[in-house]
Amino acid sequence: MVVKTQRDDVTWYECEGCGMMFDDESDAEQHEENCDHEDPSYIQ
Ligand SMILES: [Zn+2]
């Protein structure tokens, strides 16, 4: 999930899973789709 945060009057978009920050919402959403932080499908 992407979390919106305000810092120094700049809006950041943070990947809730790994904490990576983006200044562009679409970048954050794209990362979030590919982020493997909470996807259990690879667990064997
Ligand atoms: Zn992530």
mmCIF file of the protein (N, C-alpha, C, O) and its ligand, coordinates in Angstrom:
data_MODEL
# 
_entry.id   MODEL 
# 
loop_
_entity.id 
_entity.type 
_entity.pdbx_number_of_molecules 
1 polymer     1 
2 non-polymer 1 
# 
_entity_poly.entity_id                      1 
_entity_poly.type                           'polypeptide(L)' 
_entity_poly.nstd_linkage                   no 
_entity_poly.nstd_monomer                   no 
_entity_poly.pdbx_seq_one_letter_code       MVVKTQRDDVTWYECEGCGMMFDDESDAEQHEENCDHEDPSYIQ 
_entity_poly.pdbx_seq_one_letter_code_can   MVVKTQRDDVTWYECEGCGMMFDDESDAEQHEENCDHEDPSYIQ 
_entity_poly.pdbx_strand_id                 A 
# 
loop_
_entity_poly_seq.entity_id 
_entity_poly_seq.num 
_entity_poly_seq.mon_id 
_entity_poly_seq.hetero 
1 1  MET n 
1 2  VAL n 
1 3  VAL n 
1 4  LYS n 
1 5  THR n 
1 6  GLN n 
1 7  ARG n 
1 8  ASP n 
1 9  ASP n 
1 10 VAL n 
1 11 THR n 
1 12 TRP n 
1 13 TYR n 
1 14 GLU n 
1 15 CYS n 
1 16 GLU n 
1 17 GLY n 
1 18 CYS n 
1 19 GLY n 
1 20 MET n 
1 21 MET n 
1 22 PHE n 
1 23 ASP n 
1 24 ASP n 
1 25 GLU n 
1 26 SER n 
1 27 ASP n 
1 28 ALA n 
1 29 GLU n 
1 30 GLN n 
1 31 HIS n 
1 32 GLU n 
1 33 GLU n 
1 34 ASN n 
1 35 CYS n 
1 36 ASP n 
1 37 HIS n 
1 38 GLU n 
1 39 ASP n 
1 40 PRO n 
1 41 SER n 
1 42 TYR n 
1 43 ILE n 
1 44 GLN n 
# 
loop_
_struct_asym.id 
_struct_asym.entity_id 
A 1 
B 2 
# 
loop_
_chem_comp.id 
_chem_comp.type 
_chem_comp.mon_nstd_flag 
ALA 'L-peptide linking' y 
ARG 'L-peptide linking' y 
ASN 'L-peptide linking' y 
ASP 'L-peptide linking' y 
CYS 'L-peptide linking' y 
GLN 'L-peptide linking' y 
GLU 'L-peptide linking' y 
GLY 'peptide linking'   y 
HIS 'L-peptide linking' y 
ILE 'L-peptide linking' y 
LYS 'L-peptide linking' y 
MET 'L-peptide linking' y 
PHE 'L-peptide linking' y 
PRO 'L-peptide linking' y 
SER 'L-peptide linking' y 
THR 'L-peptide linking' y 
TRP 'L-peptide linking' y 
TYR 'L-peptide linking' y 
VAL 'L-peptide linking' y 
ZN  non-polymer         . 
# 
_pdbx_entity_nonpoly.entity_id   2 
_pdbx_entity_nonpoly.name        ? 
_pdbx_entity_nonpoly.comp_id     ZN 
# 
_pdbx_nonpoly_scheme.asym_id         B 
_pdbx_nonpoly_scheme.entity_id       2 
_pdbx_nonpoly_scheme.mon_id          ZN 
_pdbx_nonpoly_scheme.ndb_seq_num     1 
_pdbx_nonpoly_scheme.pdb_seq_num     101 
_pdbx_nonpoly_scheme.auth_seq_num    101 
_pdbx_nonpoly_scheme.pdb_mon_id      ZN 
_pdbx_nonpoly_scheme.auth_mon_id     ZN 
_pdbx_nonpoly_scheme.pdb_strand_id   A 
_pdbx_nonpoly_scheme.pdb_ins_code    . 
# 
loop_
_atom_site.group_PDB 
_atom_site.id 
_atom_site.type_symbol 
_atom_site.label_atom_id 
_atom_site.label_alt_id 
_atom_site.label_comp_id 
_atom_site.label_asym_id 
_atom_site.label_entity_id 
_atom_site.label_seq_id 
_atom_site.pdbx_PDB_ins_code 
_atom_site.Cartn_x 
_atom_site.Cartn_y 
_atom_site.Cartn_z 
_atom_site.occupancy 
_atom_site.B_iso_or_equiv 
_atom_site.pdbx_formal_charge 
_atom_site.auth_seq_id 
_atom_site.auth_comp_id 
_atom_site.auth_asym_id 
_atom_site.auth_atom_id 
_atom_site.pdbx_PDB_model_num 
ATOM   1   N  N  . MET A 1 1  ? 0.829  -1.193  0.000   1.00 0.00 ? 1   MET A N  1 
ATOM   2   C  CA . MET A 1 1  ? 0.000  0.000   0.000   1.00 0.00 ? 1   MET A CA 1 
ATOM   3   C  C  . MET A 1 1  ? 0.869  1.251   0.000   1.00 0.00 ? 1   MET A C  1 
ATOM   4   O  O  . MET A 1 1  ? 1.890  1.309   0.686   1.00 0.00 ? 1   MET A O  1 
ATOM   5   N  N  . VAL A 1 2  ? 0.457  2.248   -0.773  1.00 0.00 ? 2   VAL A N  1 
ATOM   6   C  CA . VAL A 1 2  ? 1.198  3.501   -0.849  1.00 0.00 ? 2   VAL A CA 1 
ATOM   7   C  C  . VAL A 1 2  ? 0.626  4.497   0.156   1.00 0.00 ? 2   VAL A C  1 
ATOM   8   O  O  . VAL A 1 2  ? -0.580 4.741   0.192   1.00 0.00 ? 2   VAL A O  1 
ATOM   9   N  N  . VAL A 1 3  ? 1.517  5.069   0.974   1.00 0.00 ? 3   VAL A N  1 
ATOM   10  C  CA . VAL A 1 3  ? 1.102  6.029   1.992   1.00 0.00 ? 3   VAL A CA 1 
ATOM   11  C  C  . VAL A 1 3  ? 1.599  7.417   1.609   1.00 0.00 ? 3   VAL A C  1 
ATOM   12  O  O  . VAL A 1 3  ? 2.763  7.605   1.255   1.00 0.00 ? 3   VAL A O  1 
ATOM   13  N  N  . LYS A 1 4  ? 0.682  8.393   1.690   1.00 0.00 ? 4   LYS A N  1 
ATOM   14  C  CA . LYS A 1 4  ? 1.017  9.767   1.357   1.00 0.00 ? 4   LYS A CA 1 
ATOM   15  C  C  . LYS A 1 4  ? 1.555  10.453  2.609   1.00 0.00 ? 4   LYS A C  1 
ATOM   16  O  O  . LYS A 1 4  ? 0.923  10.396  3.663   1.00 0.00 ? 4   LYS A O  1 
ATOM   17  N  N  . THR A 1 5  ? 2.704  11.094  2.505   1.00 0.00 ? 5   THR A N  1 
ATOM   18  C  CA . THR A 1 5  ? 3.246  11.822  3.642   1.00 0.00 ? 5   THR A CA 1 
ATOM   19  C  C  . THR A 1 5  ? 3.714  13.210  3.214   1.00 0.00 ? 5   THR A C  1 
ATOM   20  O  O  . THR A 1 5  ? 4.200  13.402  2.100   1.00 0.00 ? 5   THR A O  1 
ATOM   21  N  N  . GLN A 1 6  ? 3.559  14.157  4.110   1.00 0.00 ? 6   GLN A N  1 
ATOM   22  C  CA . GLN A 1 6  ? 3.960  15.536  3.839   1.00 0.00 ? 6   GLN A CA 1 
ATOM   23  C  C  . GLN A 1 6  ? 5.241  15.826  4.611   1.00 0.00 ? 6   GLN A C  1 
ATOM   24  O  O  . GLN A 1 6  ? 5.305  15.610  5.821   1.00 0.00 ? 6   GLN A O  1 
ATOM   25  N  N  . ARG A 1 7  ? 6.249  16.310  3.918   1.00 0.00 ? 7   ARG A N  1 
ATOM   26  C  CA . ARG A 1 7  ? 7.511  16.623  4.578   1.00 0.00 ? 7   ARG A CA 1 
ATOM   27  C  C  . ARG A 1 7  ? 8.106  17.867  3.933   1.00 0.00 ? 7   ARG A C  1 
ATOM   28  O  O  . ARG A 1 7  ? 8.367  17.880  2.730   1.00 0.00 ? 7   ARG A O  1 
ATOM   29  N  N  . ASP A 1 8  ? 8.320  18.901  4.719   1.00 0.00 ? 8   ASP A N  1 
ATOM   30  C  CA . ASP A 1 8  ? 8.852  20.166  4.204   1.00 0.00 ? 8   ASP A CA 1 
ATOM   31  C  C  . ASP A 1 8  ? 8.034  20.688  3.022   1.00 0.00 ? 8   ASP A C  1 
ATOM   32  O  O  . ASP A 1 8  ? 8.585  21.123  2.011   1.00 0.00 ? 8   ASP A O  1 
ATOM   33  N  N  . ASP A 1 9  ? 6.715  20.637  3.169   1.00 0.00 ? 9   ASP A N  1 
ATOM   34  C  CA . ASP A 1 9  ? 5.788  21.101  2.142   1.00 0.00 ? 9   ASP A CA 1 
ATOM   35  C  C  . ASP A 1 9  ? 5.876  20.313  0.837   1.00 0.00 ? 9   ASP A C  1 
ATOM   36  O  O  . ASP A 1 9  ? 5.361  20.741  -0.196  1.00 0.00 ? 9   ASP A O  1 
ATOM   37  N  N  . VAL A 1 10 ? 6.525  19.175  0.899   1.00 0.00 ? 10  VAL A N  1 
ATOM   38  C  CA . VAL A 1 10 ? 6.588  18.316  -0.272  1.00 0.00 ? 10  VAL A CA 1 
ATOM   39  C  C  . VAL A 1 10 ? 5.822  17.035  0.044   1.00 0.00 ? 10  VAL A C  1 
ATOM   40  O  O  . VAL A 1 10 ? 5.972  16.459  1.122   1.00 0.00 ? 10  VAL A O  1 
ATOM   41  N  N  . THR A 1 11 ? 5.008  16.602  -0.898  1.00 0.00 ? 11  THR A N  1 
ATOM   42  C  CA . THR A 1 11 ? 4.263  15.368  -0.691  1.00 0.00 ? 11  THR A CA 1 
ATOM   43  C  C  . THR A 1 11 ? 5.068  14.188  -1.218  1.00 0.00 ? 11  THR A C  1 
ATOM   44  O  O  . THR A 1 11 ? 5.513  14.169  -2.365  1.00 0.00 ? 11  THR A O  1 
ATOM   45  N  N  . TRP A 1 12 ? 5.240  13.200  -0.334  1.00 0.00 ? 12  TRP A N  1 
ATOM   46  C  CA . TRP A 1 12 ? 5.956  11.991  -0.705  1.00 0.00 ? 12  TRP A CA 1 
ATOM   47  C  C  . TRP A 1 12 ? 4.989  10.815  -0.680  1.00 0.00 ? 12  TRP A C  1 
ATOM   48  O  O  . TRP A 1 12 ? 3.972  10.819  0.014   1.00 0.00 ? 12  TRP A O  1 
ATOM   49  N  N  . TYR A 1 13 ? 5.342  9.844   -1.442  1.00 0.00 ? 13  TYR A N  1 
ATOM   50  C  CA . TYR A 1 13 ? 4.531  8.626   -1.490  1.00 0.00 ? 13  TYR A CA 1 
ATOM   51  C  C  . TYR A 1 13 ? 5.425  7.482   -1.059  1.00 0.00 ? 13  TYR A C  1 
ATOM   52  O  O  . TYR A 1 13 ? 6.434  7.174   -1.693  1.00 0.00 ? 13  TYR A O  1 
ATOM   53  N  N  . GLU A 1 14 ? 5.025  6.866   0.033   1.00 0.00 ? 14  GLU A N  1 
ATOM   54  C  CA . GLU A 1 14 ? 5.876  5.841   0.640   1.00 0.00 ? 14  GLU A CA 1 
ATOM   55  C  C  . GLU A 1 14 ? 5.270  4.463   0.462   1.00 0.00 ? 14  GLU A C  1 
ATOM   56  O  O  . GLU A 1 14 ? 4.077  4.260   0.693   1.00 0.00 ? 14  GLU A O  1 
ATOM   57  N  N  . CYS A 1 15 ? 6.094  3.527   0.053   1.00 0.00 ? 15  CYS A N  1 
ATOM   58  C  CA . CYS A 1 15 ? 5.671  2.135   0.007   1.00 0.00 ? 15  CYS A CA 1 
ATOM   59  C  C  . CYS A 1 15 ? 5.608  1.624   1.436   1.00 0.00 ? 15  CYS A C  1 
ATOM   60  O  O  . CYS A 1 15 ? 6.617  1.582   2.141   1.00 0.00 ? 15  CYS A O  1 
ATOM   61  N  N  . GLU A 1 16 ? 4.417  1.238   1.852   1.00 0.00 ? 16  GLU A N  1 
ATOM   62  C  CA . GLU A 1 16 ? 4.238  0.841   3.244   1.00 0.00 ? 16  GLU A CA 1 
ATOM   63  C  C  . GLU A 1 16 ? 5.016  -0.442  3.566   1.00 0.00 ? 16  GLU A C  1 
ATOM   64  O  O  . GLU A 1 16 ? 5.404  -0.676  4.711   1.00 0.00 ? 16  GLU A O  1 
ATOM   65  N  N  . GLY A 1 17 ? 5.228  -1.238  2.567   1.00 0.00 ? 17  GLY A N  1 
ATOM   66  C  CA . GLY A 1 17 ? 5.893  -2.521  2.788   1.00 0.00 ? 17  GLY A CA 1 
ATOM   67  C  C  . GLY A 1 17 ? 7.365  -2.388  3.093   1.00 0.00 ? 17  GLY A C  1 
ATOM   68  O  O  . GLY A 1 17 ? 7.842  -2.962  4.072   1.00 0.00 ? 17  GLY A O  1 
ATOM   69  N  N  . CYS A 1 18 ? 8.108  -1.640  2.274   1.00 0.00 ? 18  CYS A N  1 
ATOM   70  C  CA . CYS A 1 18 ? 9.561  -1.576  2.434   1.00 0.00 ? 18  CYS A CA 1 
ATOM   71  C  C  . CYS A 1 18 ? 10.043 -0.199  2.828   1.00 0.00 ? 18  CYS A C  1 
ATOM   72  O  O  . CYS A 1 18 ? 11.224 -0.030  3.133   1.00 0.00 ? 18  CYS A O  1 
ATOM   73  N  N  . GLY A 1 19 ? 9.157  0.804   2.831   1.00 0.00 ? 19  GLY A N  1 
ATOM   74  C  CA . GLY A 1 19 ? 9.522  2.131   3.298   1.00 0.00 ? 19  GLY A CA 1 
ATOM   75  C  C  . GLY A 1 19 ? 10.184 3.006   2.253   1.00 0.00 ? 19  GLY A C  1 
ATOM   76  O  O  . GLY A 1 19 ? 10.640 4.104   2.570   1.00 0.00 ? 19  GLY A O  1 
ATOM   77  N  N  . MET A 1 20 ? 10.246 2.548   1.026   1.00 0.00 ? 20  MET A N  1 
ATOM   78  C  CA . MET A 1 20 ? 10.855 3.340   -0.017  1.00 0.00 ? 20  MET A CA 1 
ATOM   79  C  C  . MET A 1 20 ? 9.990  4.559   -0.333  1.00 0.00 ? 20  MET A C  1 
ATOM   80  O  O  . MET A 1 20 ? 8.765  4.456   -0.398  1.00 0.00 ? 20  MET A O  1 
ATOM   81  N  N  . MET A 1 21 ? 10.635 5.720   -0.530  1.00 0.00 ? 21  MET A N  1 
ATOM   82  C  CA . MET A 1 21 ? 9.907  6.957   -0.763  1.00 0.00 ? 21  MET A CA 1 
ATOM   83  C  C  . MET A 1 21 ? 9.996  7.392   -2.219  1.00 0.00 ? 21  MET A C  1 
ATOM   84  O  O  . MET A 1 21 ? 11.029 7.243   -2.873  1.00 0.00 ? 21  MET A O  1 
ATOM   85  N  N  . PHE A 1 22 ? 8.883  7.934   -2.707  1.00 0.00 ? 22  PHE A N  1 
ATOM   86  C  CA . PHE A 1 22 ? 8.833  8.434   -4.078  1.00 0.00 ? 22  PHE A CA 1 
ATOM   87  C  C  . PHE A 1 22 ? 8.201  9.819   -4.081  1.00 0.00 ? 22  PHE A C  1 
ATOM   88  O  O  . PHE A 1 22 ? 7.327  10.108  -3.264  1.00 0.00 ? 22  PHE A O  1 
ATOM   89  N  N  . ASP A 1 23 ? 8.643  10.670  -4.995  1.00 0.00 ? 23  ASP A N  1 
ATOM   90  C  CA . ASP A 1 23 ? 8.019  11.990  -5.100  1.00 0.00 ? 23  ASP A CA 1 
ATOM   91  C  C  . ASP A 1 23 ? 6.935  12.002  -6.169  1.00 0.00 ? 23  ASP A C  1 
ATOM   92  O  O  . ASP A 1 23 ? 6.315  13.032  -6.430  1.00 0.00 ? 23  ASP A O  1 
ATOM   93  N  N  . ASP A 1 24 ? 6.720  10.867  -6.770  1.00 0.00 ? 24  ASP A N  1 
ATOM   94  C  CA . ASP A 1 24 ? 5.698  10.769  -7.806  1.00 0.00 ? 24  ASP A CA 1 
ATOM   95  C  C  . ASP A 1 24 ? 4.764  9.612   -7.478  1.00 0.00 ? 24  ASP A C  1 
ATOM   96  O  O  . ASP A 1 24 ? 5.212  8.488   -7.251  1.00 0.00 ? 24  ASP A O  1 
ATOM   97  N  N  . GLU A 1 25 ? 3.471  9.889   -7.454  1.00 0.00 ? 25  GLU A N  1 
ATOM   98  C  CA . GLU A 1 25 ? 2.520  8.874   -7.006  1.00 0.00 ? 25  GLU A CA 1 
ATOM   99  C  C  . GLU A 1 25 ? 2.507  7.661   -7.942  1.00 0.00 ? 25  GLU A C  1 
ATOM   100 O  O  . GLU A 1 25 ? 2.417  6.520   -7.489  1.00 0.00 ? 25  GLU A O  1 
ATOM   101 N  N  . SER A 1 26 ? 2.596  7.917   -9.238  1.00 0.00 ? 26  SER A N  1 
ATOM   102 C  CA . SER A 1 26 ? 2.551  6.786   -10.170 1.00 0.00 ? 26  SER A CA 1 
ATOM   103 C  C  . SER A 1 26 ? 3.799  5.917   -10.042 1.00 0.00 ? 26  SER A C  1 
ATOM   104 O  O  . SER A 1 26 ? 3.731  4.701   -10.220 1.00 0.00 ? 26  SER A O  1 
ATOM   105 N  N  . ASP A 1 27 ? 4.942  6.539   -9.731  1.00 0.00 ? 27  ASP A N  1 
ATOM   106 C  CA . ASP A 1 27 ? 6.156  5.758   -9.479  1.00 0.00 ? 27  ASP A CA 1 
ATOM   107 C  C  . ASP A 1 27 ? 5.973  4.860   -8.272  1.00 0.00 ? 27  ASP A C  1 
ATOM   108 O  O  . ASP A 1 27 ? 6.364  3.692   -8.277  1.00 0.00 ? 27  ASP A O  1 
ATOM   109 N  N  . ALA A 1 28 ? 5.372  5.425   -7.241  1.00 0.00 ? 28  ALA A N  1 
ATOM   110 C  CA . ALA A 1 28 ? 5.148  4.663   -6.018  1.00 0.00 ? 28  ALA A CA 1 
ATOM   111 C  C  . ALA A 1 28 ? 4.200  3.497   -6.263  1.00 0.00 ? 28  ALA A C  1 
ATOM   112 O  O  . ALA A 1 28 ? 4.421  2.388   -5.776  1.00 0.00 ? 28  ALA A O  1 
ATOM   113 N  N  . GLU A 1 29 ? 3.149  3.759   -7.019  1.00 0.00 ? 29  GLU A N  1 
ATOM   114 C  CA . GLU A 1 29 ? 2.187  2.695   -7.299  1.00 0.00 ? 29  GLU A CA 1 
ATOM   115 C  C  . GLU A 1 29 ? 2.803  1.602   -8.156  1.00 0.00 ? 29  GLU A C  1 
ATOM   116 O  O  . GLU A 1 29 ? 2.528  0.416   -7.974  1.00 0.00 ? 29  GLU A O  1 
ATOM   117 N  N  . GLN A 1 30 ? 3.635  2.020   -9.085  1.00 0.00 ? 30  GLN A N  1 
ATOM   118 C  CA . GLN A 1 30 ? 4.289  1.040   -9.942  1.00 0.00 ? 30  GLN A CA 1 
ATOM   119 C  C  . GLN A 1 30 ? 5.243  0.166   -9.131  1.00 0.00 ? 30  GLN A C  1 
ATOM   120 O  O  . GLN A 1 30 ? 5.296  -1.051  -9.310  1.00 0.00 ? 30  GLN A O  1 
ATOM   121 N  N  . HIS A 1 31 ? 5.995  0.806   -8.238  1.00 0.00 ? 31  HIS A N  1 
ATOM   122 C  CA . HIS A 1 31 ? 6.881  0.057   -7.355  1.00 0.00 ? 31  HIS A CA 1 
ATOM   123 C  C  . HIS A 1 31 ? 6.077  -0.899  -6.484  1.00 0.00 ? 31  HIS A C  1 
ATOM   124 O  O  . HIS A 1 31 ? 6.436  -2.066  -6.326  1.00 0.00 ? 31  HIS A O  1 
ATOM   125 N  N  . GLU A 1 32 ? 4.998  -0.396  -5.930  1.00 0.00 ? 32  GLU A N  1 
ATOM   126 C  CA . GLU A 1 32 ? 4.193  -1.189  -5.007  1.00 0.00 ? 32  GLU A CA 1 
ATOM   127 C  C  . GLU A 1 32 ? 3.674  -2.456  -5.685  1.00 0.00 ? 32  GLU A C  1 
ATOM   128 O  O  . GLU A 1 32 ? 3.581  -3.513  -5.060  1.00 0.00 ? 32  GLU A O  1 
ATOM   129 N  N  . GLU A 1 33 ? 3.341  -2.338  -6.956  1.00 0.00 ? 33  GLU A N  1 
ATOM   130 C  CA . GLU A 1 33 ? 2.876  -3.520  -7.685  1.00 0.00 ? 33  GLU A CA 1 
ATOM   131 C  C  . GLU A 1 33 ? 3.951  -4.586  -7.784  1.00 0.00 ? 33  GLU A C  1 
ATOM   132 O  O  . GLU A 1 33 ? 3.666  -5.783  -7.809  1.00 0.00 ? 33  GLU A O  1 
ATOM   133 N  N  . ASN A 1 34 ? 5.204  -4.121  -7.840  1.00 0.00 ? 34  ASN A N  1 
ATOM   134 C  CA . ASN A 1 34 ? 6.316  -5.055  -8.014  1.00 0.00 ? 34  ASN A CA 1 
ATOM   135 C  C  . ASN A 1 34 ? 7.039  -5.378  -6.715  1.00 0.00 ? 34  ASN A C  1 
ATOM   136 O  O  . ASN A 1 34 ? 7.948  -6.208  -6.684  1.00 0.00 ? 34  ASN A O  1 
ATOM   137 N  N  . CYS A 1 35 ? 6.622  -4.712  -5.641  1.00 0.00 ? 35  CYS A N  1 
ATOM   138 C  CA . CYS A 1 35 ? 7.279  -4.920  -4.358  1.00 0.00 ? 35  CYS A CA 1 
ATOM   139 C  C  . CYS A 1 35 ? 6.849  -6.261  -3.775  1.00 0.00 ? 35  CYS A C  1 
ATOM   140 O  O  . CYS A 1 35 ? 5.663  -6.588  -3.747  1.00 0.00 ? 35  CYS A O  1 
ATOM   141 N  N  . ASP A 1 36 ? 7.829  -7.030  -3.311  1.00 0.00 ? 36  ASP A N  1 
ATOM   142 C  CA . ASP A 1 36 ? 7.523  -8.381  -2.835  1.00 0.00 ? 36  ASP A CA 1 
ATOM   143 C  C  . ASP A 1 36 ? 7.427  -8.455  -1.312  1.00 0.00 ? 36  ASP A C  1 
ATOM   144 O  O  . ASP A 1 36 ? 7.559  -9.527  -0.722  1.00 0.00 ? 36  ASP A O  1 
ATOM   145 N  N  . HIS A 1 37 ? 7.194  -7.285  -0.679  1.00 0.00 ? 37  HIS A N  1 
ATOM   146 C  CA . HIS A 1 37 ? 7.253  -7.228  0.781   1.00 0.00 ? 37  HIS A CA 1 
ATOM   147 C  C  . HIS A 1 37 ? 6.208  -8.086  1.482   1.00 0.00 ? 37  HIS A C  1 
ATOM   148 O  O  . HIS A 1 37 ? 6.437  -8.565  2.593   1.00 0.00 ? 37  HIS A O  1 
ATOM   149 N  N  . GLU A 1 38 ? 5.076  -8.277  0.844   1.00 0.00 ? 38  GLU A N  1 
ATOM   150 C  CA . GLU A 1 38 ? 4.014  -8.991  1.577   1.00 0.00 ? 38  GLU A CA 1 
ATOM   151 C  C  . GLU A 1 38 ? 3.323  -10.052 0.717   1.00 0.00 ? 38  GLU A C  1 
ATOM   152 O  O  . GLU A 1 38 ? 2.226  -10.515 1.028   1.00 0.00 ? 38  GLU A O  1 
ATOM   153 N  N  . ASP A 1 39 ? 3.979  -10.410 -0.341  1.00 0.00 ? 39  ASP A N  1 
ATOM   154 C  CA . ASP A 1 39 ? 3.391  -11.400 -1.227  1.00 0.00 ? 39  ASP A CA 1 
ATOM   155 C  C  . ASP A 1 39 ? 3.888  -12.796 -0.860  1.00 0.00 ? 39  ASP A C  1 
ATOM   156 O  O  . ASP A 1 39 ? 5.063  -13.104 -1.065  1.00 0.00 ? 39  ASP A O  1 
ATOM   157 N  N  . PRO A 1 40 ? 3.035  -13.623 -0.334  1.00 0.00 ? 40  PRO A N  1 
ATOM   158 C  CA . PRO A 1 40 ? 3.457  -14.942 0.134   1.00 0.00 ? 40  PRO A CA 1 
ATOM   159 C  C  . PRO A 1 40 ? 3.507  -15.987 -0.975  1.00 0.00 ? 40  PRO A C  1 
ATOM   160 O  O  . PRO A 1 40 ? 3.786  -17.155 -0.702  1.00 0.00 ? 40  PRO A O  1 
ATOM   161 N  N  . SER A 1 41 ? 3.243  -15.593 -2.219  1.00 0.00 ? 41  SER A N  1 
ATOM   162 C  CA . SER A 1 41 ? 3.106  -16.583 -3.282  1.00 0.00 ? 41  SER A CA 1 
ATOM   163 C  C  . SER A 1 41 ? 4.432  -17.258 -3.607  1.00 0.00 ? 41  SER A C  1 
ATOM   164 O  O  . SER A 1 41 ? 4.453  -18.323 -4.225  1.00 0.00 ? 41  SER A O  1 
ATOM   165 N  N  . TYR A 1 42 ? 5.546  -16.639 -3.191  1.00 0.00 ? 42  TYR A N  1 
ATOM   166 C  CA . TYR A 1 42 ? 6.839  -17.239 -3.493  1.00 0.00 ? 42  TYR A CA 1 
ATOM   167 C  C  . TYR A 1 42 ? 7.302  -18.210 -2.413  1.00 0.00 ? 42  TYR A C  1 
ATOM   168 O  O  . TYR A 1 42 ? 8.257  -18.965 -2.597  1.00 0.00 ? 42  TYR A O  1 
ATOM   169 N  N  . ILE A 1 43 ? 6.606  -18.171 -1.294  1.00 0.00 ? 43  ILE A N  1 
ATOM   170 C  CA . ILE A 1 43 ? 6.992  -19.050 -0.185  1.00 0.00 ? 43  ILE A CA 1 
ATOM   171 C  C  . ILE A 1 43 ? 6.650  -20.503 -0.518  1.00 0.00 ? 43  ILE A C  1 
ATOM   172 O  O  . ILE A 1 43 ? 5.537  -20.827 -0.933  1.00 0.00 ? 43  ILE A O  1 
ATOM   173 N  N  . GLN A 1 44 ? 7.636  -21.353 -0.322  1.00 0.00 ? 44  GLN A N  1 
ATOM   174 C  CA . GLN A 1 44 ? 7.410  -22.765 -0.643  1.00 0.00 ? 44  GLN A CA 1 
ATOM   175 C  C  . GLN A 1 44 ? 7.344  -23.622 0.594   1.00 0.00 ? 44  GLN A C  1 
ATOM   176 O  O  . GLN A 1 44 ? 7.159  -24.835 0.495   1.00 0.00 ? 44  GLN A O  1 
HETATM 177 ZN ZN . ZN  B 2 .  ? 8.152  -1.587  -1.540  1.00 0.00 2 101 ZN  A ZN 1 
# 
